[in-house]
Amino acid sequence: MPSSPDLSRRTFLQAAAMLQSGHYETPYKYGKLVLSAASDTSAFDSRSVDCPFAFSNAGLYYMTYVGFDGTGYQTGLASSKDLVEWTKLGCILRRDPSSPITRYNVAMTWIVRDSVLRSPGKLRKIHGRFLGIYHAYPNAGYEAGPAVIGLCWSDDLMHWDLGDTILRPDDGAEWERGGLYKPCLLEDNGTFYLFYNAKNTEKRWREQICVATSNDLKTWTRHPGNPIIANGGAGSWDERFASDPAVFRDGRTWVFYYYSLDAKSKARDLLALGDSPFHAEKVDQILIDVGPPGTVDETYAHKPSVIQHDGALYHFYCAVSGRYPNEVRGISLARSRRWT
């Protein structure tokens, strides 16, 4: 259960003070894409790459990402030694035309890893295997239809077995009925925490962040206090979207990186902090803002993934320039230490 309001407020104030000293900030942009769409028009990621998730395994850094080819999302993997130069390893989760769930889309966005923020994000095995989580939209096109969330398993990161669908939008509250988005899965003291954002059914929809828990990966319970990160008021950065949670532990503090969308369609990465996985206080500061005209993130700077390397926090995000359907969408990078 959530801690008392006094403890929560004290934890938040302490963490906010650390933020002001640069504890969670990543203000130094790399200024270029580190992962881009493929030049091969037949590739699964020929239109765009999106939704980075960074981790390490067996001495290398890796990133899963979502590729779009005009039909739907599929999942790719890249590797790196320094988090800057990346080599694509191929598509690791492909759509299955025979499946009613993944006929057009299968987007894995998290694998259970060390949830400590200031760590290289080493993968953890659950029941002897790597455990990932994906979402899938039912129709062809760009995020078309109400998506569901499911589990997937692997022994080698390149080959994945899809498991059960564990959350569906029609099982949730009204504000989830439009579909479920990017899931983030953590294990802490025997409990699995599934953070995700969901949208309502309005034409100009809103997205908010909530959490569900499980002890056995089969039965999932949505937190009764959802959404844990709700939309802000009129004129706020997250008036329309509070989305794509990337959640970590920093001592006793739960750190919620997420992205926002305001009424003017500006998408940015923000931060919330809490004393439990069920309570988050928004920090009144933009972590990654859109760039000036002509930059790789002039349109959107959103969808965070954070990892530590060589004493610095590396903050990957989806950088977008131009306008849909002619936008350029790829992965860029910022960090807590200046680039030399």
C-alpha positions in Angstrom: 0.0 0.0 0.0 1.2 3.6 -0.5 3.1 5.2 2.4 1.6 8.0 4.4 1.3 11.5 2.7 3.9 13.0 5.1 6.5 10.3 4.3 5.6 10.6 0.6 6.0 14.4 0.6 9.3 14.2 2.6 10.7 11.6 0.1 9.6 13.8 -2.8 11.2 16.9 -1.4 14.5 15.1 -0.8 14.4 13.6 -4.3 13.5 17.0 -5.8 16.5 18.5 -4.1 18.7 15.9 -5.6 17.2 16.7 -9.0 18.2 20.3 -8.6 21.8 19.2 -8.1 21.7 17.1 -11.3 20.9 13.8 -9.7 18.4 12.8 -12.4 19.0 15.3 -15.1 20.4 14.4 -18.5 20.7 17.9 -20.1 23.5 17.3 -22.6 22.1 16.2 -26.0 24.2 14.2 -28.4 22.5 16.1 -31.2 22.4 13.2 -33.7 20.4 10.0 -34.2 22.2 6.9 -32.9 19.7 4.6 -34.6 17.8 5.3 -37.8 15.3 3.7 -40.2 16.8 1.2 -42.6 17.6 2.3 -46.2 16.2 -1.0 -47.5 12.5 -0.3 -48.3 11.6 -4.0 -47.6 13.1 -3.9 -44.1 10.9 -4.2 -41.0 12.2 -0.8 -39.8 12.1 0.9 -43.2 9.8 3.8 -42.2 11.0 4.5 -38.6 12.5 3.3 -35.4 10.9 4.0 -32.1 10.6 3.1 -28.4 14.2 2.4 -27.2 14.9 0.0 -24.3 18.6 -0.1 -23.2 20.2 -2.9 -21.1 23.3 -5.0 -20.8 24.1 -8.7 -21.0 27.3 -10.7 -21.1 29.5 -7.6 -21.3 27.7 -5.8 -24.1 25.1 -3.1 -24.2 21.9 -3.8 -26.2 18.8 -1.9 -27.2 15.5 -3.3 -28.3 13.5 -0.9 -30.5 10.3 -0.9 -32.5 10.5 -0.8 -36.3 7.6 0.4 -38.5 7.3 -0.6 -42.2 4.0 1.0 -43.1 1.9 -2.1 -42.1 2.7 -2.3 -38.4 5.2 -2.6 -35.6 7.9 -5.3 -35.2 10.7 -5.5 -32.7 14.5 -5.2 -33.5 17.7 -5.5 -31.5 21.0 -3.6 -31.7 24.2 -3.9 -29.8 26.9 -1.4 -28.7 30.2 -1.2 -26.7 29.8 2.5 -25.8 26.1 3.3 -26.0 26.9 5.7 -29.0 27.8 3.5 -31.9 25.2 0.8 -32.5 25.0 -2.2 -34.8 21.6 -3.6 -35.8 21.3 -7.4 -35.2 18.0 -7.9 -36.9 14.3 -8.4 -36.2 13.7 -10.5 -33.1 9.9 -10.4 -33.0 7.9 -10.6 -36.2 4.2 -10.3 -36.9 2.4 -13.6 -37.4 -0.3 -13.5 -40.0 -2.0 -16.5 -38.5 -2.4 -14.9 -35.0 -5.4 -12.8 -34.1 -3.1 -10.9 -31.6 0.1 -10.3 -33.6 -1.3 -10.4 -37.1 0.0 -6.9 -37.8 2.0 -5.8 -34.8 4.2 -7.1 -32.0 6.2 -4.4 -30.1 8.4 -5.6 -27.2 9.3 -2.6 -25.0 10.9 -4.1 -21.9 12.9 -7.1 -20.6 13.2 -7.7 -16.9 16.6 -6.2 -15.9 18.3 -4.8 -12.8 15.8 -2.1 -11.8 18.4 0.0 -10.0 18.7 3.3 -11.9 22.5 3.8 -11.5 23.5 0.5 -13.0 24.3 -1.0 -16.4 20.9 -2.5 -16.5 22.0 -6.2 -16.5 19.2 -8.6 -17.6 17.8 -10.9 -15.0 16.4 -14.4 -15.7 13.0 -15.4 -14.5 12.4 -19.1 -14.2 15.7 -19.6 -16.0 14.8 -17.5 -19.1 14.7 -13.8 -20.2 11.2 -12.4 -19.7 10.0 -9.6 -22.0 6.7 -7.8 -22.4 5.0 -6.6 -25.5 1.9 -4.8 -26.8 0.1 -5.5 -30.0 -2.4 -3.5 -32.0 -5.2 -5.5 -33.7 -5.2 -3.6 -37.1 -2.8 -2.7 -39.8 -1.5 0.9 -39.8 0.1 3.1 -37.2 -1.1 2.1 -33.7 -4.5 1.2 -35.1 -7.1 -0.3 -32.7 -7.1 -1.0 -29.0 -3.8 -2.8 -28.1 -3.3 -5.6 -25.6 -0.3 -6.5 -23.4 1.4 -9.9 -23.3 4.5 -11.8 -22.1 7.3 -13.3 -24.1 10.3 -15.5 -23.2 13.8 -16.2 -24.6 17.0 -18.1 -24.0 19.3 -16.0 -26.3 17.6 -12.6 -27.0 17.3 -13.4 -30.7 14.4 -16.0 -30.5 11.3 -15.3 -28.5 8.3 -17.4 -27.6 5.1 -15.5 -27.1 3.3 -16.2 -23.9 -0.1 -15.3 -22.5 -2.0 -12.0 -23.1 -2.2 -10.6 -19.6 -4.0 -7.3 -19.9 -6.8 -6.2 -22.2 -8.3 -2.7 -22.5 -11.9 -4.0 -22.1 -11.0 -5.4 -18.6 -9.9 -2.0 -17.3 -11.4 1.3 -16.4 -13.1 3.6 -18.8 -9.9 5.6 -19.4 -8.2 2.4 -20.6 -10.8 1.2 -23.1 -9.2 2.9 -26.1 -6.1 0.6 -25.8 -2.9 -0.2 -23.9 0.5 1.2 -24.7 4.2 0.7 -23.8 4.6 -1.7 -20.9 7.5 -1.6 -18.4 8.0 -4.8 -16.2 9.9 -4.9 -12.9 10.3 -7.5 -10.3 10.9 -6.4 -6.7 10.8 -8.7 -3.6 8.8 -11.4 -5.3 6.2 -9.0 -6.8 6.0 -8.1 -10.5 5.0 -4.6 -11.3 3.6 -3.8 -14.7 3.6 -0.1 -15.5 1.9 1.0 -18.7 -0.1 3.8 -20.3 -3.5 3.6 -21.8 -5.9 5.8 -23.7 -9.6 6.5 -23.6 -12.0 6.2 -26.5 -12.4 9.9 -27.3 -11.4 11.1 -30.8 -8.9 13.5 -29.3 -7.9 10.9 -26.7 -5.9 11.2 -23.5 -3.3 8.8 -22.1 -2.4 8.2 -18.5 -0.1 5.8 -16.6 -1.1 3.0 -14.2 0.3 -0.1 -12.6 -0.9 -3.8 -12.2 0.8 -6.4 -10.0 1.2 -10.1 -9.9 3.0 -12.8 -7.8 2.8 -15.5 -10.4 2.8 -13.7 -13.8 -0.7 -15.2 -14.5 -3.1 -13.3 -12.3 -2.8 -9.5 -12.5 -4.5 -6.9 -10.4 -4.8 -3.3 -11.4 -4.0 -0.9 -8.6 -7.3 0.7 -7.3 -5.6 4.1 -7.2 -4.9 4.2 -11.0 -3.9 6.2 -12.8 -0.8 6.8 -10.7 0.4 9.5 -13.2 -2.7 11.4 -14.4 -3.0 14.1 -17.0 -2.2 17.6 -15.8 -4.6 20.6 -15.9 -5.2 23.0 -18.8 -1.9 24.4 -20.1 0.3 21.7 -18.5 3.0 19.8 -20.3 1.0 16.5 -19.9 -2.5 17.9 -20.4 -3.2 15.2 -23.1 -0.6 12.4 -22.6 1.3 11.1 -19.6 2.8 8.1 -21.3 5.6 5.5 -21.8 6.8 4.9 -18.2 10.4 3.9 -17.6 10.5 3.0 -13.9 13.6 2.4 -11.7 14.7 2.2 -8.1 17.1 4.7 -6.6 17.5 3.7 -3.0 14.1 4.1 -1.4 12.9 6.4 -4.2 10.9 5.1 -7.2 11.9 7.1 -10.3 9.3 7.4 -13.1 10.7 8.8 -16.3 7.8 9.4 -18.8 6.8 11.5 -21.7 4.1 14.2 -22.0 2.0 15.7 -24.7 0.5 19.2 -24.3 -2.5 20.7 -26.0 -0.2 22.1 -28.7 1.2 18.6 -29.5 4.6 19.2 -28.0 6.0 15.9 -26.7 8.8 16.0 -24.0 10.4 13.7 -21.4 9.4 14.5 -17.8 10.0 12.9 -14.4 8.0 11.9 -11.3 9.3 10.6 -8.0 7.7 8.5 -5.3 8.2 6.5 -2.1 6.3 3.5 -3.6 5.4 2.0 -6.9 1.8 3.3 -6.4 2.5 7.0 -5.8 4.4 9.5 -7.9 4.8 13.2 -7.5 5.5 15.1 -10.7 8.7 17.2 -10.8 8.1 20.6 -12.3 10.9 20.5 -14.8 11.4 19.3 -18.4 14.2 16.7 -18.7 14.4 16.5 -22.5 12.7 19.3 -24.5 12.1 19.6 -28.2 15.0 21.2 -30.1 15.0 24.3 -32.3 14.1 24.1 -36.0 16.5 21.9 -38.0 17.5 19.6 -35.2 16.7 15.9 -35.0 14.1 16.5 -32.3 12.5 19.6 -33.5 9.0 18.0 -33.4 9.1 15.5 -30.5 11.6 14.4 -27.9 10.0 11.6 -26.0 9.8 7.9 -24.9 12.6 7.6 -22.4 15.1 4.8 -21.7 17.8 5.4 -19.1 21.0 3.4 -18.2 24.3 4.2 -16.5 27.7 4.0 -18.1 31.1 5.2 -17.0 29.6 7.2 -14.1 27.0 9.0 -16.3 23.3 8.5 -16.9 22.5 7.9 -20.6 19.0 8.9 -21.6 17.8 7.5 -24.9 14.6 8.9 -26.5 12.7 8.9 -29.7 13.6 12.0 -31.7 11.3 13.3 -34.4 11.8 16.0 -37.0 9.4 17.0 -39.8 5.7 16.2 -39.8 3.8 13.0 -40.3 3.6 11.3 -42.8 7.0 12.7 -43.9 8.6 12.9 -40.5 12.0 11.4 -39.6 11.7 9.2 -36.5 14.8 7.7 -34.9 16.6 7.2 -31.6 18.8 10.0 -30.1 20.6 10.4 -26.8 21.3 12.8 -24.0 23.4 12.2 -20.8 24.2 13.7 -17.5 27.8 14.6 -18.4 29.0 17.0 -21.1 30.1 15.5 -24.5 33.7 16.1 -25.4 
